[in-house]
Amino acid sequence: MKSILDYENYREYLQDFYKEQKSLSVFSWRKFSSIAGFTSPVYMKLVCEGKSSLSKSKMGNVAQALNLIGYEREYFEQMVILGNAKVESTKASALLKMNKIREDHKIRVVPNEAFEYYSSWENSVLRELAPLMPGASPEEIAKTCNEEVSPKEVQRVLAFLTKHGFLKKIQDKTFVQSEKAVIGSKRDHSLAIKSMHKEMAEIAVNAVERYKPDERHFVGATIGVDENSYNEITQEIENCIKRIAVISDKHENINQVYRLNIQFFPMSKKIKT
């Protein structure tokens, strides 16, 4: 499903959300309406078809049902205001706010020609680190990385990031991020993303002993699941990542780059019942 920032019509977004959920698990208009807080089992269907509208008092409940938080929730609410507006000034105001959110929270979907982005930890880390060190030389940036990397490699990665638009060079040795976040298409980059996850997991293994407890946080749980709880848990993990991103976005004095891994995988075969 596309980023919410790619939509201007909230009914289209709701329709696509419904289609995606239905393709992933047992999902119906009755369930959609229920989790959105409506007693009518077809209310969300009527909204998507344009036969009914979301009120201001209900759009917060619907945003929660869509697992939207932070700027995504704000953007959705402005879409609803835009879609329901009868007065041109109200429409214009909503569009301005939507465009501001888009500008502040642009997300880069990695195209096929930038497949290399996921080939090494260096690309994502330097994308975050270089803007925090304006005027720094490749040698200084290399020394700041906890994983070993040469100044020559730093220079190569920065050139790659700039060439493909992940970073923008505003003056000599000074970079800014072109977008707030970078995501990859699972379909187009499954092998590259798989490789990245393996590399980051290996780094995490070493981090257990490498860093003091007050510098890293590891926690885990071994639990029993079925198909329904698996889907619910993975959705909660996605929501957790979104909430953490919101926390990071609201702080301005960023001075370090961290990696967050959340791993959830089977430890047994399925038991036939």
CYANA upper distance limits for C-alpha pairs under 8 A (distance plus 0.5 A):
  1 MET  CA     16 ASP  CA      7.51
  1 MET  CA     17 PHE  CA      7.89
  1 MET  CA     20 GLU  CA      7.44
  2 LYS  CA      6 ASP  CA      7.04
  3 SER  CA      7 TYR  CA      8.18
  3 SER  CA    107 ILE  CA      8.49
  4 ILE  CA     13 TYR  CA      7.64
  4 ILE  CA     72 GLU  CA      7.36
  4 ILE  CA     75 TYR  CA      8.31
  4 ILE  CA     76 PHE  CA      8.09
  5 LEU  CA     72 GLU  CA      8.30
  5 LEU  CA     75 TYR  CA      7.98
  5 LEU  CA    102 ARG  CA      6.60
  5 LEU  CA    106 LYS  CA      8.38
  7 TYR  CA     12 GLU  CA      8.01
  7 TYR  CA     13 TYR  CA      7.03
  8 GLU  CA     79 MET  CA      6.56
  9 ASN  CA     13 TYR  CA      7.12
  9 ASN  CA     79 MET  CA      6.76
  9 ASN  CA     80 VAL  CA      8.33
  9 ASN  CA     83 GLY  CA      7.02
 10 TYR  CA     14 LEU  CA      6.68
 10 TYR  CA     76 PHE  CA      7.35
 10 TYR  CA     79 MET  CA      5.97
 10 TYR  CA     80 VAL  CA      6.39
 10 TYR  CA     83 GLY  CA      7.44
 11 ARG  CA     15 GLN  CA      6.62
 11 ARG  CA     47 VAL  CA      7.29
 11 ARG  CA     48 CYS  CA      5.29
 11 ARG  CA     49 GLU  CA      8.01
 11 ARG  CA     50 GLY  CA      7.89
 12 GLU  CA     16 ASP  CA      6.68
 12 GLU  CA     48 CYS  CA      7.51
 13 TYR  CA     17 PHE  CA      6.61
 14 LEU  CA     18 TYR  CA      6.67
 14 LEU  CA     48 CYS  CA      6.94
 15 GLN  CA     19 LYS  CA      6.79
 15 GLN  CA     48 CYS  CA      6.42
 16 ASP  CA     20 GLU  CA      6.65
 17 PHE  CA     21 GLN  CA      6.69
 17 PHE  CA     66 LEU  CA      8.20
 18 TYR  CA     22 LYS  CA      6.58
 18 TYR  CA     27 PHE  CA      8.30
 18 TYR  CA     29 TRP  CA      8.50
 18 TYR  CA     32 PHE  CA      8.15
 19 LYS  CA     23 SER  CA      6.73
 20 GLU  CA     24 LEU  CA      6.90
 21 GLN  CA     25 SER  CA      6.67
 21 GLN  CA     26 VAL  CA      8.31
 21 GLN  CA     27 PHE  CA      6.71
 22 LYS  CA     26 VAL  CA      6.46
 22 LYS  CA     27 PHE  CA      5.29
 22 LYS  CA     28 SER  CA      7.52
 25 SER  CA    231 ASN  CA      8.21
 27 PHE  CA     31 LYS  CA      6.83
 27 PHE  CA     32 PHE  CA      7.78
 28 SER  CA     32 PHE  CA      6.65
 29 TRP  CA     33 SER  CA      6.42
 29 TRP  CA     41 PRO  CA      6.90
 29 TRP  CA     42 VAL  CA      6.18
 29 TRP  CA     43 TYR  CA      8.32
 29 TRP  CA     44 MET  CA      7.01
 29 TRP  CA     45 LYS  CA      6.65
 30 ARG  CA     34 SER  CA      6.57
 30 ARG  CA     40 SER  CA      8.21
 30 ARG  CA     41 PRO  CA      4.64
 30 ARG  CA     42 VAL  CA      6.42
 31 LYS  CA     35 ILE  CA      6.68
 31 LYS  CA     41 PRO  CA      7.90
 32 PHE  CA     36 ALA  CA      6.71
 32 PHE  CA     44 MET  CA      7.23
 32 PHE  CA     65 ALA  CA      8.38
 33 SER  CA     37 GLY  CA      6.89
 33 SER  CA     38 PHE  CA      5.78
 33 SER  CA     39 THR  CA      7.69
 33 SER  CA     40 SER  CA      7.39
 33 SER  CA     41 PRO  CA      6.17
 33 SER  CA     42 VAL  CA      6.99
 33 SER  CA     43 TYR  CA      6.40
 33 SER  CA     44 MET  CA      5.80
 34 SER  CA     38 PHE  CA      5.89
 34 SER  CA     39 THR  CA      6.93
 34 SER  CA     40 SER  CA      8.35
 34 SER  CA     41 PRO  CA      7.36
 35 ILE  CA     62 VAL  CA      8.43
 35 ILE  CA     65 ALA  CA      6.25
 36 ALA  CA     61 ASN  CA      6.10
 36 ALA  CA     62 VAL  CA      5.22
 36 ALA  CA     64 GLN  CA      8.00
 36 ALA  CA     65 ALA  CA      5.74
 37 GLY  CA     61 ASN  CA      7.01
 37 GLY  CA     62 VAL  CA      7.96
 38 PHE  CA     43 TYR  CA      7.30
 39 THR  CA     43 TYR  CA      8.47
 42 VAL  CA     46 LEU  CA      6.84
 43 TYR  CA     47 VAL  CA      6.83
 43 TYR  CA     52 SER  CA      8.18
 44 MET  CA     48 CYS  CA      6.70
 45 LYS  CA     49 GLU  CA      6.72
 46 LEU  CA     50 GLY  CA      6.71
 46 LEU  CA     51 LYS  CA      5.50
 46 LEU  CA     52 SER  CA      5.93
 47 VAL  CA     51 LYS  CA      6.30
 47 VAL  CA     52 SER  CA      5.12
 47 VAL  CA     53 SER  CA      5.83
 47 VAL  CA     54 LEU  CA      7.52
 48 CYS  CA     52 SER  CA      8.45
 53 SER  CA     84 ASN  CA      7.61
 54 LEU  CA     58 LYS  CA      6.75
 54 LEU  CA     59 MET  CA      6.47
 54 LEU  CA     80 VAL  CA      7.49
 54 LEU  CA     84 ASN  CA      8.45
 55 SER  CA     59 MET  CA      6.61
 56 LYS  CA     60 GLY  CA      8.04
 56 LYS  CA     80 VAL  CA      8.47
 56 LYS  CA     81 ILE  CA      8.17
 58 LYS  CA     62 VAL  CA      6.97
 59 MET  CA     63 ALA  CA      6.56
 59 MET  CA     77 GLU  CA      6.95
 59 MET  CA     80 VAL  CA      7.91
 60 GLY  CA     64 GLN  CA      6.78
 60 GLY  CA     73 ARG  CA      8.42
 60 GLY  CA     77 GLU  CA      7.92
 61 ASN  CA     65 ALA  CA      6.83
 62 VAL  CA     66 LEU  CA      6.72
 63 ALA  CA     67 ASN  CA      6.87
 63 ALA  CA     68 LEU  CA      5.87
 63 ALA  CA     69 ILE  CA      8.21
 63 ALA  CA     73 ARG  CA      6.41
 63 ALA  CA     76 PHE  CA      7.57
 63 ALA  CA     77 GLU  CA      8.22
 64 GLN  CA     68 LEU  CA      6.25
 64 GLN  CA     69 ILE  CA      7.94
 67 ASN  CA    239 ASN  CA      6.98
 68 LEU  CA     72 GLU  CA      6.05
 68 LEU  CA     73 ARG  CA      5.36
 68 LEU  CA    239 ASN  CA      8.37
 69 ILE  CA     73 ARG  CA      5.36
 69 ILE  CA     74 GLU  CA      8.26
 69 ILE  CA    242 LYS  CA      7.60
 69 ILE  CA    243 ARG  CA      7.33
 70 GLY  CA     74 GLU  CA      7.01
 70 GLY  CA    243 ARG  CA      7.87
 70 GLY  CA    246 VAL  CA      6.48
 71 TYR  CA     75 TYR  CA      6.46
 71 TYR  CA    101 ILE  CA      7.36
 71 TYR  CA    105 HIS  CA      8.30
 71 TYR  CA    246 VAL  CA      8.34
 72 GLU  CA     76 PHE  CA      6.67
 73 ARG  CA     77 GLU  CA      6.73
 74 GLU  CA     78 GLN  CA      6.84
 75 TYR  CA     79 MET  CA      6.77
 75 TYR  CA     97 LYS  CA      8.44
 75 TYR  CA     98 MET  CA      6.35
 75 TYR  CA    101 ILE  CA      7.30
 76 PHE  CA     80 VAL  CA      6.86
 77 GLU  CA     81 ILE  CA      6.82
 78 GLN  CA     82 LEU  CA      6.55
 78 GLN  CA     94 ALA  CA      5.90
 78 GLN  CA     95 LEU  CA      8.10
 78 GLN  CA     97 LYS  CA      7.69
 78 GLN  CA     98 MET  CA      6.97
 79 MET  CA     83 GLY  CA      6.50
 79 MET  CA     94 ALA  CA      7.65
 79 MET  CA     98 MET  CA      8.03
 80 VAL  CA     84 ASN  CA      6.58
 81 ILE  CA     85 ALA  CA      6.34
 81 ILE  CA     90 THR  CA      8.30
 81 ILE  CA     91 LYS  CA      7.95
 81 ILE  CA     94 ALA  CA      7.07
 82 LEU  CA     90 THR  CA      7.66
 82 LEU  CA     91 LYS  CA      5.50
 82 LEU  CA     94 ALA  CA      6.06
 82 LEU  CA     95 LEU  CA      7.51
 83 GLY  CA     91 LYS  CA      8.47
 85 ALA  CA     90 THR  CA      6.61
 85 ALA  CA     91 LYS  CA      6.33
 86 LYS  CA     90 THR  CA      8.07
 86 LYS  CA     91 LYS  CA      8.18
 87 VAL  CA     91 LYS  CA      7.05
 88 GLU  CA     92 ALA  CA      6.61
 89 SER  CA     93 SER  CA      6.64
 90 THR  CA     94 ALA  CA      6.74
 91 LYS  CA     95 LEU  CA      6.68
 92 ALA  CA     96 LEU  CA      6.67
 93 SER  CA     97 LYS  CA      6.85
 94 ALA  CA     98 MET  CA      6.65
 95 LEU  CA     99 ASN  CA      6.58
 96 LEU  CA    100 LYS  CA      6.70
 97 LYS  CA    101 ILE  CA      6.78
 98 MET  CA    102 ARG  CA      6.69
 99 ASN  CA    103 GLU  CA      6.62
100 LYS  CA    104 ASP  CA      6.67
101 ILE  CA    105 HIS  CA      6.43
102 ARG  CA    106 LYS  CA      5.95
104 ASP  CA    180 LYS  CA      7.79
105 HIS  CA    179 GLU  CA      7.44
105 HIS  CA    180 LYS  CA      5.82
105 HIS  CA    181 ALA  CA      7.99
106 LYS  CA    179 GLU  CA      5.42
106 LYS  CA    180 LYS  CA      5.94
106 LYS  CA    181 ALA  CA      7.30
107 ILE  CA    179 GLU  CA      6.09
107 ILE  CA    180 LYS  CA      6.37
107 ILE  CA    181 ALA  CA      5.27
107 ILE  CA    182 VAL  CA      6.12
107 ILE  CA    183 ILE  CA      7.61
108 ARG  CA    166 PHE  CA      8.48
108 ARG  CA    179 GLU  CA      6.62
108 ARG  CA    180 LYS  CA      8.35
108 ARG  CA    181 ALA  CA      6.59
108 ARG  CA    182 VAL  CA      5.07
108 ARG  CA    183 ILE  CA      6.59
109 VAL  CA    182 VAL  CA      6.46
109 VAL  CA    183 ILE  CA      5.51
109 VAL  CA    184 GLY  CA      5.90
109 VAL  CA    185 SER  CA      7.29
110 VAL  CA    114 ALA  CA      6.71
110 VAL  CA    115 PHE  CA      7.69
110 VAL  CA    117 TYR  CA      8.37
110 VAL  CA    182 VAL  CA      7.46
110 VAL  CA    183 ILE  CA      6.81
110 VAL  CA    184 GLY  CA      5.61
110 VAL  CA    185 SER  CA      7.41
111 PRO  CA    115 PHE  CA      7.38
111 PRO  CA    184 GLY  CA      8.37
112 ASN  CA    188 ASP  CA      7.47
112 ASN  CA    189 HIS  CA      8.19
114 ALA  CA    164 HIS  CA      7.15
115 PHE  CA    119 SER  CA      8.01
115 PHE  CA    189 HIS  CA      7.43
115 PHE  CA    192 ALA  CA      7.61
116 GLU  CA    120 SER  CA      8.35
116 GLU  CA    192 ALA  CA      8.30
117 TYR  CA    123 ASN  CA      6.35
117 TYR  CA    124 SER  CA      7.86
118 TYR  CA    123 ASN  CA      7.75
118 TYR  CA    124 SER  CA      8.30
118 TYR  CA    192 ALA  CA      5.96
118 TYR  CA    193 ILE  CA      6.43
118 TYR  CA    195 SER  CA      8.06
118 TYR  CA    196 MET  CA      6.26
119 SER  CA    123 ASN  CA      8.47
119 SER  CA    192 ALA  CA      6.56
119 SER  CA    193 ILE  CA      8.44
119 SER  CA    195 SER  CA      7.40
119 SER  CA    196 MET  CA      6.80
120 SER  CA    124 SER  CA      8.42
120 SER  CA    196 MET  CA      6.86
120 SER  CA    199 GLU  CA      8.03
121 TRP  CA    125 VAL  CA      6.70
121 TRP  CA    196 MET  CA      7.43
121 TRP  CA    199 GLU  CA      7.75
121 TRP  CA    200 MET  CA      7.54
122 GLU  CA    126 LEU  CA      6.28
122 GLU  CA    149 VAL  CA      8.43
122 GLU  CA    154 VAL  CA      8.44
122 GLU  CA    157 VAL  CA      7.77
123 ASN  CA    127 ARG  CA      6.56
123 ASN  CA    157 VAL  CA      6.76
123 ASN  CA    161 LEU  CA      7.76
124 SER  CA    128 GLU  CA      7.06
125 VAL  CA    129 LEU  CA      6.50
125 VAL  CA    257 VAL  CA      7.46
126 LEU  CA    130 ALA  CA      5.98
126 LEU  CA    154 VAL  CA      8.25
126 LEU  CA    157 VAL  CA      8.12
126 LEU  CA    158 LEU  CA      7.87
127 ARG  CA    131 PRO  CA      7.83
127 ARG  CA    158 LEU  CA      8.39
127 ARG  CA    161 LEU  CA      7.71
127 ARG  CA    166 PHE  CA      7.54
127 ARG  CA    167 LEU  CA      7.16
127 ARG  CA    177 GLN  CA      7.65
128 GLU  CA    132 LEU  CA      7.72
128 GLU  CA    177 GLN  CA      8.34
128 GLU  CA    257 VAL  CA      7.13
129 LEU  CA    133 MET  CA      7.26
129 LEU  CA    141 ILE  CA      8.24
129 LEU  CA    256 GLN  CA      7.91
129 LEU  CA    257 VAL  CA      6.92
130 ALA  CA    134 PRO  CA      7.46
130 ALA  CA    136 ALA  CA      8.41
130 ALA  CA    141 ILE  CA      7.63
130 ALA  CA    174 THR  CA      8.03
130 ALA  CA    175 PHE  CA      6.79
130 ALA  CA    176 VAL  CA      8.32
131 PRO  CA    174 THR  CA      7.26
131 PRO  CA    175 PHE  CA      5.46
131 PRO  CA    176 VAL  CA      5.54
131 PRO  CA    177 GLN  CA      7.39
132 LEU  CA    254 ILE  CA      7.93
132 LEU  CA    255 ASN  CA      7.24
133 MET  CA    141 ILE  CA      8.07
133 MET  CA    174 THR  CA      7.94
134 PRO  CA    173 LYS  CA      6.91
134 PRO  CA    174 THR  CA      4.97
134 PRO  CA    175 PHE  CA      7.14
135 GLY  CA    172 ASP  CA      7.38
135 GLY  CA    173 LYS  CA      5.13
135 GLY  CA    174 THR  CA      5.61
136 ALA  CA    140 GLU  CA      6.41
136 ALA  CA    141 ILE  CA      7.00
136 ALA  CA    173 LYS  CA      6.56
136 ALA  CA    174 THR  CA      7.93
137 SER  CA    141 ILE  CA      6.85
137 SER  CA    173 LYS  CA      7.10
138 PRO  CA    142 ALA  CA      6.50
138 PRO  CA    151 PRO  CA      5.33
138 PRO  CA    152 LYS  CA      7.73
138 PRO  CA    154 VAL  CA      6.16
138 PRO  CA    155 GLN  CA      6.35
139 GLU  CA    143 LYS  CA      6.77
139 GLU  CA    150 SER  CA      8.05
139 GLU  CA    151 PRO  CA      5.27
139 GLU  CA    154 VAL  CA      8.50
140 GLU  CA    144 THR  CA      6.87
141 ILE  CA    145 CYS  CA      7.11
141 ILE  CA    151 PRO  CA      8.08
141 ILE  CA    154 VAL  CA      7.87
142 ALA  CA    148 GLU  CA      8.06
142 ALA  CA    149 VAL  CA      6.26
142 ALA  CA    150 SER  CA      6.51
142 ALA  CA    151 PRO  CA      6.03
142 ALA  CA    154 VAL  CA      6.98
145 CYS  CA    149 VAL  CA      7.82
149 VAL  CA    153 GLU  CA      6.95
149 VAL  CA    154 VAL  CA      7.47
150 SER  CA    154 VAL  CA      6.80
151 PRO  CA    155 GLN  CA      6.71
152 LYS  CA    156 ARG  CA      6.81
153 GLU  CA    157 VAL  CA      6.61
154 VAL  CA    158 LEU  CA      6.63
155 GLN  CA    159 ALA  CA      6.75
156 ARG  CA    160 PHE  CA      6.75
157 VAL  CA    161 LEU  CA      6.58
158 LEU  CA    162 THR  CA      6.56
158 LEU  CA    167 LEU  CA      8.33
159 ALA  CA    163 LYS  CA      6.51
160 PHE  CA    164 HIS  CA      6.75
161 LEU  CA    165 GLY  CA      6.59
161 LEU  CA    166 PHE  CA      5.40
161 LEU  CA    167 LEU  CA      5.96
162 THR  CA    166 PHE  CA      6.43
162 THR  CA    167 LEU  CA      5.32
162 THR  CA    168 LYS  CA      6.17
162 THR  CA    169 LYS  CA      7.30
165 GLY  CA    178 SER  CA      6.99
166 PHE  CA    177 GLN  CA      6.86
166 PHE  CA    178 SER  CA      6.20
166 PHE  CA    179 GLU  CA      7.73
167 LEU  CA    175 PHE  CA      6.76
167 LEU  CA    176 VAL  CA      6.22
167 LEU  CA    177 GLN  CA      5.15
167 LEU  CA    178 SER  CA      5.81
168 LYS  CA    175 PHE  CA      5.99
168 LYS  CA    176 VAL  CA      5.80
168 LYS  CA    177 GLN  CA      6.59
168 LYS  CA    178 SER  CA      6.41
169 LYS  CA    173 LYS  CA      7.94
169 LYS  CA    174 THR  CA      6.44
169 LYS  CA    175 PHE  CA      5.03
169 LYS  CA    176 VAL  CA      7.06
170 ILE  CA    174 THR  CA      6.48
170 ILE  CA    175 PHE  CA      6.37
170 ILE  CA    176 VAL  CA      7.65
171 GLN  CA    175 PHE  CA      7.83
184 GLY  CA    188 ASP  CA      8.38
184 GLY  CA    189 HIS  CA      7.03
184 GLY  CA    193 ILE  CA      8.20
185 SER  CA    189 HIS  CA      6.21
185 SER  CA    190 SER  CA      8.07
186 LYS  CA    190 SER  CA      5.48
186 LYS  CA    193 ILE  CA      8.07
189 HIS  CA    193 ILE  CA      6.43
190 SER  CA    194 LYS  CA      6.45
191 LEU  CA    195 SER  CA      6.74
192 ALA  CA    196 MET  CA      6.78
193 ILE  CA    197 HIS  CA      6.69
194 LYS  CA    198 LYS  CA      6.85
195 SER  CA    199 GLU  CA      6.78
196 MET  CA    200 MET  CA      6.62
197 HIS  CA    201 ALA  CA      6.49
198 LYS  CA    202 GLU  CA      6.80
199 GLU  CA    203 ILE  CA      6.92
200 MET  CA    204 ALA  CA      6.66
200 MET  CA    261 ASN  CA      8.24
201 ALA  CA    205 VAL  CA      6.83
201 ALA  CA    261 ASN  CA      8.00
202 GLU  CA    206 ASN  CA      7.20
203 ILE  CA    207 ALA  CA      6.75
204 ALA  CA    208 VAL  CA      7.21
204 ALA  CA    261 ASN  CA      8.49
205 VAL  CA    209 GLU  CA      8.47
206 ASN  CA    210 ARG  CA      6.51
207 ALA  CA    211 TYR  CA      6.22
207 ALA  CA    216 ARG  CA      8.23
208 VAL  CA    216 ARG  CA      8.30
208 VAL  CA    218 PHE  CA      8.31
211 TYR  CA    215 GLU  CA      6.43
211 TYR  CA    216 ARG  CA      6.89
212 LYS  CA    216 ARG  CA      7.15
213 PRO  CA    217 HIS  CA      7.09
225 VAL  CA    229 SER  CA      6.13
225 VAL  CA    230 TYR  CA      6.46
226 ASP  CA    230 TYR  CA      6.47
227 GLU  CA    231 ASN  CA      6.86
228 ASN  CA    232 GLU  CA      6.82
229 SER  CA    233 ILE  CA      6.42
230 TYR  CA    234 THR  CA      6.64
231 ASN  CA    235 GLN  CA      6.71
232 GLU  CA    236 GLU  CA      6.77
233 ILE  CA    237 ILE  CA      6.76
234 THR  CA    238 GLU  CA      6.84
235 GLN  CA    239 ASN  CA      6.74
236 GLU  CA    240 CYS  CA      6.55
237 ILE  CA    241 ILE  CA      6.83
237 ILE  CA    262 ILE  CA      8.27
238 GLU  CA    242 LYS  CA      6.94
239 ASN  CA    243 ARG  CA      6.72
240 CYS  CA    244 ILE  CA      6.70
241 ILE  CA    245 ALA  CA      6.70
242 LYS  CA    246 VAL  CA      6.84
243 ARG  CA    247 ILE  CA      6.92
244 ILE  CA    248 SER  CA      6.83
245 ALA  CA    249 ASP  CA      6.62
246 VAL  CA    250 LYS  CA      6.92
247 ILE  CA    251 HIS  CA      7.51
